[in-house]
Amino acid sequence: MSVQTRRERERAERERLIVTAARELAETEGWDAVTTRRLAEEIEYSQPVLYSHFKGKDAIMAAVAVDGFADIAASMRAARTSATGPHQALADVGAAYADFATRRPALYDAMFTHAVDLPFATTEAPLALQEAFGQLREAMRPLAGDDDLEALTETFWGGLHGLVTLMRSGRLRPEGREGRLTLLLDRFSHRPAGDGPPNVVR
């Protein structure tokens, strides 16, 4: 292994360590606890070393967000590809999305709530972002009919995000969670009457 290759690998390992530490700290104590000083203590590197990888907290949060999009894309892909039909696939993808937001609140905030320096809705977006949207789009594709697939997927995503955000912030009745998700999925999947309720809660 050349010296240059070793240095690149070590740099990538340090960056992974920083991002992982930021994710874990945010999930346990919230994003206010994630500072460059605290991260430097957690990973036992100096702040100058940390700044040699990231310009500051905002850049670290953006890296964490990209990680989150890769994770949610994997969850939705597993849900979609294991479903028995298109209606169930959309229901399972919606359930996977809602479950991710519930289990990973700080990560979800980095992805969708906090301002991060990432391009969205463009070919310049990181591949993880494109893959996450792509899983929603592929779940919607068999059910789109004559509707514009991109617009329909964006609207479905907006509905999911809105419900998740309102539920997480306590703006909606907690006992109505399953019914609201079912209603959203019914409307977007154009499910035939009597097709049975989608499995939106695990």
Secondary structure, DSSP 8 states (H G I E B T S, - for coil): --HHHHHHHHHHHHHHHHHHHHHHHHHHH-GGG--HHHHHHHHT--HHHHHTT-SSHHHHHHHHHHHHHHHHHHHHHHHHHH-SSHHHHHHHHHHHHHHHHHH-HHHHHHHHTS--S---SSTTS-HHHHHHHHHHHHHHGGG-TTS-HHHHHHHHHHHHHHHHHHHHTT-S-GGGHHHHHHHHHHHHHT--TTS-------
